[in-house]
C-alpha cells in the first residue's frame, strides 16, 4: 500500500513540476536556446537591473518583475514569451502576471540562470 502512495505522489509531483500554472509551460535552458533567432518569440528576464547587468543573456530583455505589470504593453501578447530569472521562482510569478494580461504562449525556464550553461 505504501508503494502505491509513493507512486501516486511521484506522478502528481512530476505533473505539477512540469507546468508552472495553467497556460504556462516549463522548459529547460536548452529548449529556450533552441528558440533564439525565432522572430515569433520574445525573451524576458525579470531579475533586477543590477542582477541583469551582472550576468545577462543578450537575447533576453530586462523587465524586472516589480515593473512587469506596467511594462507588459511593451510586449506582444500574441508572440511566444519565454521568461527567465535567477532560479525560476520570479519568472513563474511573472508568467502568472502576463497570463492575467492576456498572454497565451508563456514559457518559464526551469531553474533560471542557475541552470543556464
Phi and psi in degrees as GROMACS dihedral restraints (atoms count N, CA, C in turn):
[ dihedral_restraints ]
;  ai    aj    ak    al  type     phi  dphi    fc
    3     4     5     6     1   -59.9    20    10
    4     5     6     7     1   -37.9    20    10
    6     7     8     9     1   -60.2    20    10
    7     8     9    10     1   -43.0    20    10
    9    10    11    12     1   -65.0    20    10
   10    11    12    13     1   -37.5    20    10
   12    13    14    15     1   -65.9    20    10
   13    14    15    16     1   -43.1    20    10
   15    16    17    18     1   -61.9    20    10
   16    17    18    19     1   -44.6    20    10
   18    19    20    21     1   -59.9    20    10
   19    20    21    22     1   -45.0    20    10
   21    22    23    24     1   -62.3    20    10
   22    23    24    25     1   -41.9    20    10
   24    25    26    27     1   -64.3    20    10
   25    26    27    28     1   -43.1    20    10
   27    28    29    30     1   -62.3    20    10
   28    29    30    31     1   -44.2    20    10
   30    31    32    33     1   -63.7    20    10
   31    32    33    34     1   -46.0    20    10
   33    34    35    36     1   -64.1    20    10
   34    35    36    37     1   -42.9    20    10
   36    37    38    39     1   -62.3    20    10
   37    38    39    40     1   -42.9    20    10
   39    40    41    42     1   -65.6    20    10
   40    41    42    43     1   -35.8    20    10
   42    43    44    45     1   -64.1    20    10
   43    44    45    46     1   -46.6    20    10
   45    46    47    48     1   -71.3    20    10
   46    47    48    49     1   -32.1    20    10
   48    49    50    51     1   -71.2    20    10
   49    50    51    52     1   -28.9    20    10
   51    52    53    54     1   -71.0    20    10
   52    53    54    55     1   -29.7    20    10
   54    55    56    57     1  -120.9    20    10
   55    56    57    58     1   132.6    20    10
   57    58    59    60     1   -83.2    20    10
   58    59    60    61     1   -11.6    20    10
   60    61    62    63     1   162.5    20    10
   61    62    63    64     1   165.4    20    10
   63    64    65    66     1   -61.6    20    10
   64    65    66    67     1   127.2    20    10
   66    67    68    69     1    86.0    20    10
   67    68    69    70     1     2.2    20    10
   69    70    71    72     1  -121.2    20    10
   70    71    72    73     1   127.5    20    10
   72    73    74    75     1  -106.2    20    10
   73    74    75    76     1   136.8    20    10
   75    76    77    78     1   -92.3    20    10
   76    77    78    79     1   130.6    20    10
   78    79    80    81     1  -127.0    20    10
   79    80    81    82     1   163.6    20    10
   81    82    83    84     1   -96.7    20    10
   82    83    84    85     1   168.4    20    10
   84    85    86    87     1   -56.4    20    10
   85    86    87    88     1   -36.6    20    10
   87    88    89    90     1   -64.3    20    10
   88    89    90    91     1   -39.1    20    10
   90    91    92    93     1   -67.0    20    10
   91    92    93    94     1   -36.6    20    10
   93    94    95    96     1   -66.0    20    10
   94    95    96    97     1   -46.2    20    10
   96    97    98    99     1   -61.5    20    10
   97    98    99   100     1   -32.8    20    10
   99   100   101   102     1   -64.0    20    10
  100   101   102   103     1   -19.1    20    10
  102   103   104   105     1   -94.0    20    10
  103   104   105   106     1    -4.2    20    10
  105   106   107   108     1   -58.6    20    10
  106   107   108   109     1   137.6    20    10
  108   109   110   111     1    91.4    20    10
  109   110   111   112     1   -12.2    20    10
  111   112   113   114     1   -81.8    20    10
  112   113   114   115     1   117.7    20    10
  114   115   116   117     1   -70.3    20    10
  115   116   117   118     1   -11.9    20    10
  117   118   119   120     1   -95.0    20    10
  118   119   120   121     1    12.3    20    10
  120   121   122   123     1  -125.7    20    10
  121   122   123   124     1   136.7    20    10
  123   124   125   126     1  -118.5    20    10
  124   125   126   127     1   145.2    20    10
  126   127   128   129     1  -117.9    20    10
  127   128   129   130     1   124.5    20    10
  129   130   131   132     1  -123.7    20    10
  130   131   132   133     1   130.6    20    10
  132   133   134   135     1  -108.9    20    10
  133   134   135   136     1   117.9    20    10
  135   136   137   138     1   -98.9    20    10
  136   137   138   139     1    15.7    20    10
  138   139   140   141     1   -73.8    20    10
  139   140   141   142     1   168.8    20    10
  141   142   143   144     1   -65.4    20    10
  142   143   144   145     1   162.8    20    10
  144   145   146   147     1   -60.6    20    10
  145   146   147   148     1   -39.3    20    10
  147   148   149   150     1   -63.7    20    10
  148   149   150   151     1   -43.4    20    10
  150   151   152   153     1   -62.4    20    10
  151   152   153   154     1   -43.9    20    10
  153   154   155   156     1   -61.8    20    10
  154   155   156   157     1   -45.7    20    10
  156   157   158   159     1   -63.4    20    10
  157   158   159   160     1   -33.1    20    10
  159   160   161   162     1   -73.7    20    10
  160   161   162   163     1   -26.8    20    10
  162   163   164   165     1  -163.1    20    10
  163   164   165   166     1    97.9    20    10
  165   166   167   168     1  -123.6    20    10
  166   167   168   169     1   155.8    20    10
  168   169   170   171     1  -107.7    20    10
  169   170   171   172     1   119.7    20    10
  171   172   173   174     1   -57.5    20    10
  172   173   174   175     1   -27.6    20    10
  174   175   176   177     1   -72.1    20    10
  175   176   177   178     1   -18.7    20    10
  177   178   179   180     1   -92.5    20    10
  178   179   180   181     1   131.4    20    10
  180   181   182   183     1   -87.7    20    10
  181   182   183   184     1   132.4    20    10
  183   184   185   186     1   -79.1    20    10
  184   185   186   187     1   123.7    20    10
  186   187   188   189     1  -145.5    20    10
  187   188   189   190     1    84.6    20    10
  189   190   191   192     1   -50.8    20    10
  190   191   192   193     1   144.1    20    10
  192   193   194   195     1   -51.7    20    10
  193   194   195   196     1   -41.2    20    10
  195   196   197   198     1   -69.9    20    10
  196   197   198   199     1   -10.8    20    10
  198   199   200   201     1  -107.3    20    10
  199   200   201   202     1   -10.0    20    10
  201   202   203   204     1   -58.9    20    10
  202   203   204   205     1   -42.9    20    10
  204   205   206   207     1   -56.9    20    10
  205   206   207   208     1   -40.0    20    10
  207   208   209   210     1   -80.1    20    10
  208   209   210   211     1   -31.1    20    10
  210   211   212   213     1   -95.8    20    10
  211   212   213   214     1    -3.2    20    10
  213   214   215   216     1   -57.3    20    10
  214   215   216   217     1   -27.5    20    10
  216   217   218   219     1   -66.9    20    10
  217   218   219   220     1   -13.2    20    10
  219   220   221   222     1   -75.5    20    10
  220   221   222   223     1   -12.3    20    10
  222   223   224   225     1  -103.1    20    10
  223   224   225   226     1   161.7    20    10
  225   226   227   228     1   -97.5    20    10
  226   227   228   229     1   111.8    20    10
  228   229   230   231     1   -68.8    20    10
  229   230   231   232     1   -10.9    20    10
  231   232   233   234     1   -90.7    20    10
  232   233   234   235     1   -11.9    20    10
  234   235   236   237     1   -88.2    20    10
  235   236   237   238     1   155.6    20    10
  237   238   239   240     1   -63.4    20    10
  238   239   240   241     1   137.8    20    10
  240   241   242   243     1  -125.6    20    10
  241   242   243   244     1   119.9    20    10
  243   244   245   246     1  -104.8    20    10
  244   245   246   247     1   126.1    20    10
  246   247   248   249     1  -118.0    20    10
  247   248   249   250     1   136.4    20    10
  249   250   251   252     1  -135.5    20    10
  250   251   252   253     1   155.6    20    10
  252   253   254   255     1  -143.6    20    10
  253   254   255   256     1  -154.3    20    10
  255   256   257   258     1   -78.2    20    10
  256   257   258   259     1   -41.6    20    10
  258   259   260   261     1  -124.2    20    10
  259   260   261   262     1   -12.0    20    10
  261   262   263   264     1   107.7    20    10
  262   263   264   265     1   -10.1    20    10
  264   265   266   267     1   -77.9    20    10
  265   266   267   268     1   -51.6    20    10
  267   268   269   270     1   -66.1    20    10
  268   269   270   271     1   -36.6    20    10
  270   271   272   273     1   -66.5    20    10
  271   272   273   274     1   -31.8    20    10
  273   274   275   276     1   -64.0    20    10
  274   275   276   277     1   -44.7    20    10
  276   277   278   279     1   -64.5    20    10
  277   278   279   280     1   -39.0    20    10
  279   280   281   282     1   -62.4    20    10
  280   281   282   283     1   -39.8    20    10
  282   283   284   285     1   -61.7    20    10
  283   284   285   286     1   -38.1    20    10
  285   286   287   288     1   -65.2    20    10
  286   287   288   289     1   -40.4    20    10
  288   289   290   291     1   -61.5    20    10
  289   290   291   292     1   -46.9    20    10
  291   292   293   294     1   -66.7    20    10
  292   293   294   295     1   -38.2    20    10
  294   295   296   297     1   -59.4    20    10
  295   296   297   298     1   -42.6    20    10
  297   298   299   300     1   -64.5    20    10
  298   299   300   301     1   -23.0    20    10
  300   301   302   303     1   -95.8    20    10
  301   302   303   304     1    10.8    20    10
  303   304   305   306     1    97.9    20    10
  304   305   306   307     1     5.0    20    10
  306   307   308   309     1   -71.6    20    10
  307   308   309   310     1   139.4    20    10
  309   310   311   312     1  -107.7    20    10
  310   311   312   313     1   -39.3    20    10
  312   313   314   315     1  -108.0    20    10
  313   314   315   316     1    90.2    20    10
  315   316   317   318     1  -113.1    20    10
  316   317   318   319     1   137.4    20    10
  318   319   320   321     1  -130.9    20    10
  319   320   321   322     1   127.0    20    10
  321   322   323   324     1  -104.2    20    10
  322   323   324   325     1   127.5    20    10
  324   325   326   327     1   -79.2    20    10
  325   326   327   328     1   112.9    20    10
  327   328   329   330     1   -62.0    20    10
  328   329   330   331     1   126.8    20    10
  330   331   332   333     1    82.9    20    10
  331   332   333   334     1    -8.2    20    10
  333   334   335   336     1    54.2    20    10
  334   335   336   337     1  -150.5    20    10
  336   337   338   339     1   -69.9    20    10
  337   338   339   340     1   -14.2    20    10
  339   340   341   342     1   -62.9    20    10
  340   341   342   343     1   -26.1    20    10
  342   343   344   345     1  -107.7    20    10
  343   344   345   346     1     1.7    20    10
  345   346   347   348     1   -73.8    20    10
  346   347   348   349     1   133.9    20    10
